Amino acid sequence: MSSDDDHNLLPQLPEEIITFHILTKLPTKSLLRFSSVSKSWNSSTSHPLFLSLRRHHRGPNSLSHIIILISSSSTSHHLLSIPISTILRGRSSPPTLLLSFPLRHPLSAKPANGLILLHFPNHLYSDRPNVPATILNPRTREVFPLPQNNSTNNQDDDNNDEKRKKVKVLYHFGYDIVDGVFKVLQIWRFIDVNLEMSDMSLEFKVLSLGCCEHEWRWIKPNLPLFCSSYNALFSSSCVCNGGIHWIVHRKNYVLAFDFHHEHFHLIPFPQPFNNTNNKALDIEEEYLVEVGTCLGLLLKTNIKKMEMWVLTDYQKQKWVKEENFQYDMSDSDNDCRLHPLGTMTKEGGEQILLFKPIGKDRQQLGRQLLYYDMKRRRFRGAEIAGLSQCLSSNDVIDYSFDVYEENIMSLSSILGA
């Protein structure tokens, strides 16, 4: 066979094979280089469904970066990023500054499929909330401010009723894996100032990114009554498998919002934890974490042990126990606790579970990253270079960590601009 014949083999491959079976398996750096080869490859890799397929092929190795949000009392909020692989190899450079925001209120950062939703949650109830929100692609540094919508859906209330009501607004961010669309869920929680605090109501809006209108839609999902009374929707959440998930404390359920069908449903805890007596089971804390592309549940006991369960069958709500490990933080702050970030696969093929230690010793614990090697069944630590200097300042009032995978698509492609 001649060299010309060899050269002509590649163009004969179907476009679907190249896109869905080859390009989806490339690392980000290589994919960016290959996407510039032709207009068709660039168009294929810019499609919203491509990222979902790519993540499915790459599995738990898709997490690539840690995002760090630092808030200072005198200046602003700073959003930084650093590759996880460089931290684990011990050769990390200082985090890269992505954005800075003027100090206004506490800033919240919520990643989903490589994009990040940034917003200022109003933790206190107010008459006319103004809660701006922005979508950021940390790889391209593009930003897109979400349209404002401060109107309520209850048109039956007269002006006097409206004056009596105060509202708290919260955003959630995720990806509809069926339609290949990013969606934002906005939750409005009302109270009547003339009634008891327990008399509350909830309203919901959804914004689909990529639609030409970019308009908020009111939805009326069926929310289990006890979920709103226990503040489940305003607690920490986990985004995976096309939905948002919250733990309903004291009920031992996971509350899920499906981005495609736009409704809520309940997932019971695995046996033997699906009764409501946590004390009898020695459960101190519960965490939700993404394990590959599945939902994971970490249960911490008061004897320094953790169990990790994975929801392997989402439709049948089947949990499988993956890990049962012990940890010892005796050399650290007594109030130190481990906050799970997610799972990933190291370059050598070892699957690890990432943790961020949280405690009073901000300068010491803030620069640390812990990970649990599931094969060797042991904890190891790594240091985030240059972070201790950022956290040592006296005007730092808060910091938080999260993980994300890089999104190679531009915001204009995602938004349909």
C-alpha positions as CSV (number, residue, x, y, z in Angstrom):
1,M,0.0,0.0,0.0
2,S,1.4,3.4,-1.0
3,S,1.8,6.3,1.3
4,D,-1.0,8.1,-0.6
5,D,-3.3,5.2,0.2
6,D,-2.4,5.5,3.9
7,H,-3.1,9.2,3.8
8,N,-6.6,8.6,2.3
9,L,-7.7,6.2,5.0
10,L,-8.6,8.9,7.6
11,P,-11.0,10.9,5.3
12,Q,-12.9,7.6,4.7
13,L,-13.8,7.2,8.4
14,P,-17.4,8.3,9.1
15,E,-17.7,11.6,10.8
16,E,-19.6,10.0,13.7
17,I,-16.7,7.6,14.4
18,I,-14.2,10.5,14.5
19,T,-16.4,12.7,16.7
20,F,-18.0,10.2,19.1
21,H,-15.4,7.5,19.4
22,I,-12.1,9.3,19.0
23,L,-12.3,13.0,19.8
24,T,-14.5,12.4,22.9
25,K,-11.6,10.4,24.4
26,L,-8.9,13.0,24.0
27,P,-7.6,15.1,26.9
28,T,-8.5,18.8,26.8
29,K,-5.1,20.0,25.6
30,S,-5.1,17.6,22.7
31,L,-8.7,18.2,21.8
32,L,-8.2,22.0,21.5
33,R,-5.3,21.3,19.1
34,F,-7.3,18.8,17.0
35,S,-10.4,21.1,16.9
36,S,-8.5,23.6,14.8
37,V,-7.7,21.0,12.1
38,S,-11.0,21.5,10.2
39,K,-14.3,23.4,10.4
40,S,-16.3,20.3,10.8
41,W,-14.3,19.0,13.8
42,N,-14.5,22.5,15.3
43,S,-18.2,22.5,14.8
44,S,-18.6,19.0,16.2
45,T,-16.6,19.7,19.4
46,S,-18.6,22.9,20.0
47,H,-21.9,21.2,20.1
48,P,-23.5,21.0,23.6
49,L,-24.0,17.3,23.4
50,F,-20.3,16.7,22.7
51,L,-19.2,17.5,26.3
52,S,-21.8,15.1,27.8
53,L,-20.6,12.3,25.5
54,R,-16.9,13.1,26.2
55,R,-17.5,13.0,29.9
56,H,-19.3,9.7,29.6
57,H,-16.3,8.2,27.7
58,R,-13.7,9.6,30.1
59,G,-15.7,8.6,33.2
60,P,-14.4,9.6,36.7
61,N,-11.2,11.1,35.2
62,S,-13.1,14.1,33.9
63,L,-12.5,16.3,37.0
64,S,-9.5,18.4,36.3
65,H,-9.4,21.6,38.3
66,I,-10.0,22.9,41.8
67,I,-11.8,26.2,42.0
68,I,-11.1,28.4,45.1
69,L,-13.3,31.3,46.2
70,I,-11.6,33.7,48.7
71,S,-13.6,36.6,50.2
72,S,-11.9,39.5,51.9
73,S,-13.5,42.1,54.2
74,S,-11.8,45.1,52.7
75,T,-11.4,44.4,48.9
76,S,-13.3,41.9,46.9
77,H,-14.1,38.2,46.1
78,H,-11.3,36.4,44.3
79,L,-12.0,33.3,42.1
80,L,-8.9,31.1,41.5
81,S,-8.2,27.9,39.8
82,I,-5.5,25.2,39.8
83,P,-5.1,21.8,38.0
84,I,-5.5,18.9,40.3
85,S,-2.9,16.8,38.6
86,T,-0.1,19.3,39.4
87,I,-1.1,19.3,43.1
88,L,-1.0,15.5,43.3
89,R,2.5,15.4,41.6
90,G,3.8,18.0,44.1
91,R,4.8,20.4,41.4
92,S,1.9,22.9,41.5
93,S,2.4,26.5,40.8
94,P,0.3,29.2,42.6
95,P,-3.4,29.3,41.6
96,T,-4.5,31.3,38.6
97,L,-6.7,34.3,39.3
98,L,-9.8,34.0,37.1
99,L,-12.0,36.9,38.2
100,S,-12.4,39.4,41.0
101,F,-15.8,40.8,42.1
102,P,-16.5,43.9,44.2
103,L,-17.3,43.0,47.8
104,R,-21.1,43.1,48.2
105,H,-22.5,40.0,49.8
106,P,-21.2,36.5,50.2
107,L,-20.5,35.0,46.8
108,S,-21.6,31.5,45.8
109,A,-19.9,29.4,43.0
110,K,-21.7,26.3,41.6
111,P,-20.0,24.3,38.9
112,A,-21.8,22.1,36.3
113,N,-20.2,20.4,33.3
114,G,-17.3,22.8,33.1
115,L,-19.2,26.1,33.6
116,I,-19.7,27.9,36.9
117,L,-22.7,29.9,38.1
118,L,-21.7,32.8,40.3
119,H,-24.3,34.7,42.4
120,F,-24.8,36.7,45.5
121,P,-27.4,34.8,47.6
122,N,-29.6,37.0,49.8
123,H,-29.3,35.1,53.1
124,L,-31.8,37.5,54.8
125,Y,-35.4,37.9,53.7
126,S,-36.0,41.2,51.8
127,D,-38.8,43.1,50.2
128,R,-37.3,43.4,46.7
129,P,-34.4,41.1,46.2
130,N,-31.8,42.0,43.6
131,V,-29.8,38.8,43.1
132,P,-27.5,39.1,40.1
133,A,-26.0,36.0,38.6
134,T,-23.3,35.3,36.0
135,I,-22.2,32.2,34.1
136,L,-18.4,31.8,33.7
137,N,-16.4,29.5,31.6
138,P,-13.1,29.3,33.6
139,R,-11.1,28.0,30.6
140,T,-12.0,30.8,28.2
141,R,-12.8,33.4,30.9
142,E,-16.0,34.3,29.1
143,V,-18.9,35.6,31.3
144,F,-22.6,35.8,30.6
145,P,-24.9,37.8,33.0
146,L,-28.2,36.1,33.5
147,P,-31.3,38.2,32.8
148,Q,-33.0,39.7,35.9
149,N,-36.5,38.7,36.9
150,N,-37.8,40.1,40.2
151,S,-41.5,39.5,39.6
152,T,-43.5,36.9,41.5
153,N,-45.9,34.4,40.1
154,N,-48.7,35.0,42.5
155,Q,-50.9,37.5,40.7
156,D,-53.8,37.0,43.0
157,D,-52.1,38.9,45.8
158,D,-53.1,42.6,46.2
159,N,-50.7,45.3,47.0
160,N,-51.1,45.0,50.7
161,D,-50.3,41.3,50.6
162,E,-47.2,42.0,48.6
163,K,-46.0,44.5,51.1
164,R,-46.4,42.0,53.9
165,K,-44.2,39.4,52.1
166,K,-40.4,39.1,52.1
167,V,-38.5,36.7,49.9
168,K,-35.2,34.8,49.9
169,V,-33.8,33.9,46.4
170,L,-31.4,31.1,45.6
171,Y,-29.9,29.7,42.3
172,H,-29.0,26.2,41.3
173,F,-27.2,25.2,38.1
174,G,-27.1,22.0,36.1
175,Y,-27.2,20.2,32.8
176,D,-30.1,18.5,31.0
177,I,-28.4,15.3,29.7
178,V,-31.4,14.4,27.5
179,D,-31.7,17.7,25.6
180,G,-28.1,18.7,26.0
181,V,-29.0,22.1,27.5
182,F,-27.7,24.0,30.6
183,K,-30.4,25.1,32.9
184,V,-30.7,27.4,35.9
185,L,-33.2,26.7,38.7
186,Q,-34.2,29.7,40.7
187,I,-36.0,29.2,44.1
188,W,-38.1,31.9,45.8
189,R,-39.0,31.4,49.4
190,F,-41.6,33.7,50.9
191,I,-42.6,34.6,54.4
192,D,-45.5,36.7,55.6
193,V,-44.1,39.2,58.1
194,N,-47.4,39.2,60.0
195,L,-47.4,35.5,60.5
196,E,-45.1,32.9,62.1
197,M,-41.9,32.0,60.4
198,S,-43.1,28.5,59.8
199,D,-45.8,29.8,57.4
200,M,-43.8,29.9,54.2
201,S,-44.3,29.3,50.5
202,L,-42.0,28.4,47.6
203,E,-42.0,29.3,43.9
204,F,-39.7,28.1,41.2
205,K,-38.3,29.4,37.9
206,V,-36.2,27.8,35.2
207,L,-33.9,29.4,32.6
208,S,-32.7,27.3,29.7
209,L,-29.4,28.5,28.2
210,G,-29.2,28.2,24.5
211,C,-32.8,29.2,23.9
212,C,-33.2,32.3,21.8
213,E,-35.5,34.0,24.3
214,H,-33.3,33.5,27.4
215,E,-36.4,34.1,29.5
216,W,-37.3,32.7,32.9
217,R,-40.3,30.3,33.1
218,W,-42.4,29.6,36.1
219,I,-42.8,25.9,36.9
220,K,-44.9,24.1,39.5
221,P,-43.1,20.9,40.5
222,N,-44.6,18.7,43.2
223,L,-42.3,19.2,46.2
224,P,-42.8,16.8,49.2
225,L,-44.2,18.8,52.1
226,F,-41.6,17.9,54.6
227,C,-38.7,18.9,52.3
228,S,-39.5,22.6,52.4
229,S,-40.0,22.6,56.2
230,Y,-36.6,21.1,56.8
231,N,-34.8,23.7,54.6
232,A,-33.5,21.0,52.3
233,L,-33.5,23.2,49.2
234,F,-31.3,25.8,51.0
235,S,-28.6,23.3,52.1
236,S,-25.5,22.1,50.2
237,S,-26.3,20.1,47.0
238,C,-24.6,17.8,44.5
239,V,-25.1,18.1,40.7
240,C,-24.8,14.9,38.7
241,N,-26.7,12.6,36.3
242,G,-28.9,15.4,35.0
243,G,-30.2,16.6,38.3
244,I,-29.6,18.4,41.6
245,H,-29.5,16.5,44.9
246,W,-30.0,17.5,48.5
247,I,-30.0,15.5,51.7
248,V,-33.2,15.8,53.7
249,H,-31.7,15.7,57.2
250,R,-33.5,13.7,59.9
251,K,-35.6,12.0,57.2
252,N,-32.8,10.0,55.6
253,Y,-33.8,10.8,52.0
254,V,-32.2,12.4,49.0
255,L,-34.3,15.0,47.3
256,A,-33.6,15.2,43.6
257,F,-34.7,17.8,40.9
258,D,-34.6,16.4,37.4
259,F,-33.5,19.1,34.9
260,H,-35.2,17.3,31.9
261,H,-38.6,16.7,33.4
262,E,-38.3,19.6,35.8
263,H,-39.8,17.8,38.8
264,F,-38.8,16.6,42.2
265,H,-38.5,13.1,43.5
266,L,-37.2,11.3,46.6
267,I,-34.5,8.7,46.8
268,P,-34.4,6.7,50.1
269,F,-31.0,6.1,51.9
270,P,-29.5,2.7,51.4
271,Q,-30.1,-0.1,54.0
272,P,-29.6,0.0,56.9
273,F,-29.7,3.8,57.0
274,N,-33.2,4.4,55.7
275,N,-34.8,4.8,59.1
276,T,-34.8,8.2,60.9
277,N,-32.8,7.3,64.0
278,N,-29.3,8.5,63.0
279,K,-28.1,8.4,66.6
280,A,-28.8,4.7,66.9
281,L,-26.7,4.2,63.8
282,D,-23.8,6.5,65.0
283,I,-24.1,8.7,62.0
284,E,-22.7,12.2,62.6
285,E,-22.6,13.7,59.1
286,E,-23.9,12.9,55.6
287,Y,-22.4,14.2,52.4
288,L,-23.4,13.9,48.7
289,V,-20.6,13.6,46.2
290,E,-20.3,12.8,42.5
291,V,-18.6,9.4,42.0
292,G,-17.7,9.2,38.3
293,T,-21.1,10.0,36.7
294,C,-23.1,8.5,39.6
295,L,-24.4,9.9,42.9
296,G,-22.4,9.0,46.0
297,L,-23.4,9.2,49.6
298,L,-20.7,9.5,52.3
299,L,-21.8,8.6,55.9
300,K,-19.5,9.7,58.7
301,T,-19.7,8.0,62.1
302,N,-18.5,9.2,65.4
303,I,-15.7,6.7,65.5
304,K,-13.7,8.3,62.7
305,K,-15.1,6.0,60.0
306,M,-16.8,6.7,56.7
307,E,-18.9,4.6,54.4
308,M,-19.3,5.4,50.8
309,W,-22.4,4.2,48.9
310,V,-23.0,4.7,45.2
311,L,-26.3,4.9,43.4
312,T,-25.5,2.5,40.6
313,D,-29.0,2.2,39.3
314,Y,-30.8,5.5,39.3
315,Q,-34.1,4.3,38.0
316,K,-34.4,1.4,40.5
317,Q,-32.7,3.4,43.3
318,K,-30.2,0.7,43.9
319,W,-27.3,1.6,46.2
320,V,-24.0,-0.3,46.3
321,K,-21.5,-0.1,49.2
322,E,-18.1,0.9,47.6
323,E,-15.8,1.8,50.5
324,N,-15.6,1.6,54.3
325,F,-12.5,3.5,55.5
326,Q,-11.1,5.0,58.6
327,Y,-9.3,8.4,59.0
328,D,-7.3,10.1,61.7
329,M,-7.0,13.8,62.0
330,S,-5.5,13.8,65.5
331,D,-2.5,16.0,64.4
332,S,-4.8,18.7,63.1
333,D,-7.3,21.0,64.6
334,N,-9.8,19.2,66.9
335,D,-12.6,20.8,65.1
336,C,-11.3,19.8,61.7
337,R,-13.7,17.9,59.4
338,L,-13.3,16.4,55.9
339,H,-15.4,17.9,53.1
340,P,-15.6,15.6,50.1
341,L,-15.0,17.2,46.7
342,G,-15.4,14.3,44.2
343,T,-13.6,11.3,42.7
344,M,-11.1,11.1,39.8
345,T,-8.5,8.8,38.3
346,K,-4.8,9.6,38.7
347,E,-2.4,9.3,35.8
348,G,-1.3,5.9,37.0
349,G,-4.9,4.6,36.9
350,E,-5.6,4.8,40.7
351,Q,-9.1,6.0,41.6
352,I,-9.1,8.5,44.4
353,L,-11.6,10.4,46.5
354,L,-10.7,14.1,47.0
355,F,-11.2,15.8,50.4
356,K,-10.7,19.3,51.7
357,P,-10.0,19.6,55.4
358,I,-12.0,22.4,57.0
359,G,-11.3,23.9,60.5
360,K,-10.3,26.9,62.5
361,D,-6.6,26.7,61.5
362,R,-7.3,28.4,58.2
363,Q,-3.7,29.0,57.2
364,Q,-2.6,25.4,57.9
365,L,-5.7,23.5,56.6
366,G,-6.5,25.9,53.8
367,R,-3.4,24.9,51.7
368,Q,-4.0,21.1,52.2
369,L,-5.7,18.7,49.9
370,L,-6.3,15.1,51.1
371,Y,-7.2,12.2,48.9
372,Y,-8.1,8.6,49.6
373,D,-6.5,5.9,47.4
374,M,-9.3,3.4,47.0
375,K,-6.9,0.6,45.8
376,R,-4.3,1.0,48.6
377,R,-7.0,2.0,51.1
378,R,-5.0,4.9,52.6
379,F,-5.1,8.6,52.9
380,R,-2.4,10.9,51.5
381,G,-2.0,14.6,51.5
382,A,-0.8,17.3,49.0
383,E,-0.1,21.0,49.4
384,I,-1.6,23.7,47.2
385,A,1.4,25.9,46.5
386,G,1.1,29.6,47.2
387,L,-2.4,29.3,48.8
388,S,-1.2,29.8,52.4
389,Q,0.0,33.4,51.5
390,C,-3.5,34.1,50.1
391,L,-5.2,32.9,53.3
392,S,-2.8,34.4,55.8
393,S,-4.1,37.9,55.3
394,N,-6.1,39.3,58.3
395,D,-8.9,40.6,56.0
396,V,-9.8,37.1,54.6
397,I,-13.2,36.3,56.0
398,D,-14.1,33.1,54.2
399,Y,-13.0,30.7,51.5
400,S,-14.5,27.6,49.8
401,F,-13.4,24.9,47.4
402,D,-15.0,22.9,44.6
403,V,-14.0,20.9,41.6
404,Y,-14.8,21.0,37.9
405,E,-13.8,19.6,34.5
406,E,-12.8,21.9,31.7
407,N,-15.3,22.9,29.1
408,I,-13.8,23.4,25.7
409,M,-16.9,25.1,24.2
410,S,-17.2,28.8,24.0
411,L,-20.2,30.5,25.8
412,S,-21.4,31.8,22.5
413,S,-21.7,28.2,21.2
414,I,-23.5,27.1,24.4
415,L,-25.9,30.1,24.4
416,G,-26.6,29.9,20.7
417,A,-25.4,33.4,20.2
